[in-house]
Amino acid sequence: MTALITASSLGVRLGGRRVLHDVDFRIAPGEIVTVVGPNGSGKSTLLRSLIGAVRSETGTVTRKDGLRLSYVPQRLQIDPSLPMTVGRFLDLPTPATGAARQAALAEAGAGELPARQLADLSGGQMQRVLLARALLNRPELLLLDEPTQGLDQPGSAAFYQRIEALRDRTGCAILMVSHELHVVMSASDRVICLNGHICCEGHPETVAQAAEYRALFGSGTGGALALYRHEHDHGHAHDHDHGHDHNHDHGSAPRHDHAEAG
Amino acid sequence: MLDDFLTRAVLGAVGVALAAAPLGGFVAWRRMAYFGDATSHAAILGVALALALSVPIFAGTLVVALAMAFLVAHLTDRGMGADLLLGVASHGALAAGLVAVSFVEGARIDLSALLFGDILALGKGDLLVIWGGGLVVAALIFWRWRRLLTATLSADLAFAGGIDPEREKRILMLALALVVAAALKIVGALLIGALLVIPAAAARPFARTPEMMVAGAAVAGVVAALLGLWAAWVFDTPAGPSIVCAAVVLFALSTLTRLRG
């Protein structure tokens, strides 16, 4: 299967500091890949170089021809002098029909928001609006930078369920950065552990057992991961008819200690 | 019936208000108010250079204002603090312009006109510059509207949507230099920034979308231009500052109305 986007020996320098080096990365259609790593490990920079927002010092980023890509930034700071309704925001940069906007908002769980001012939204509402805007593009690849920052645990669990359902329904590949290792890992096909370069990658459970991963995050997540473990070995690329139930209630899972990155 | 010079003054002031409106929104949203000041102060240097080199004043101000805008933007991108840098650039350009003007021989420059405008001395050529420049600015911003807005919201969202935010920034700078060159004769180098920012600020409390804010800024700008000219005529006050005062009154009214309502 051809990759949607491929980075080879990618190196990025920001303000004289080497942020990424020797990163080889590819993502296949329908794949959910999560990037974990400590603060300052280059997670956001990796996403930003994939969308073309930072220039690479070495290596290349190649996209599939005509790739439809959407990006959800970590946060969106709106200057208070800028009046902007949610509906109008969804029209940027490409105008959409009212029906398409409403459908995207509904899918992102923000159906009641179109007339609200962007500046008045809470963190969680803004996150859903950003997701709705990303969906309007009917992306083949969706990039999410810490999409659940500022959400409580049930909120972020619901968000990841939404993402997983989206992939299952549309076959859209998803690349996200996260700090919430325990929740994310259960929803990922592949985890990349980043710290300037790719320390280790693979199936979530493989990565969780890897020495490199434990060196970065400690072993506290091992137990947490077990709680959230579920069968995830389905061939998902274009298979929209899953035999198993995806409605795990992450939110009501038992409390436990886990090592948060950063 | 309006005297001929007064007709030209009205047409000139209204033209500049309309040209400044779409740009004023971006100046506010992108926090470019002091950037606009630095650029308009550079216009004085442009006038001096134009006279020294015997080229049209409009061309001189346009080129120097554009050069100033690009220089400041370039240095800001290199990591220098924007606020500090703009302080240096804004005052530096003003001082350098005043010194340069003193080198231009003879009494060919009326310093007060340069600083505060000389709207009652508008010629037909000036009107052409104002309306021509204004139309180019309006066309530029209309053409790039969605891309400019996206880049203003977030550079990363722009990149992801296939938009180069740096290019959009350069387009805004070109529009800014055009407005500065067109407005110099109306309000003078010191108050061009006011013409950009104050009508937009007056429109903000009643705007729900960026388009409404630009339309509101155009209305506020035109009303301020007419009120200011009328006040200047009746009370024999300088026209440029009177227009800016009228705009401030509109801003105060708009803000108070909103706070009460």
Interface residues (C-beta under 8 A of the other chain):
Chain A: G15 R48 I51 G52 A53 L69 S70 Y71 P73 L76 I78 D79 S81 L82 P83 M84 T85 R88 F89 D91 L92 P93 T94 P95 Q117 L143
Chain B: A28 W29 R30 R31 G79 R146 R147 L149 T150 T152 L153 S154 A155 D156 L157 A158 F159 A160 G161 I163 A200 A201 R204 A207 R208 T209 P210 M212 M213
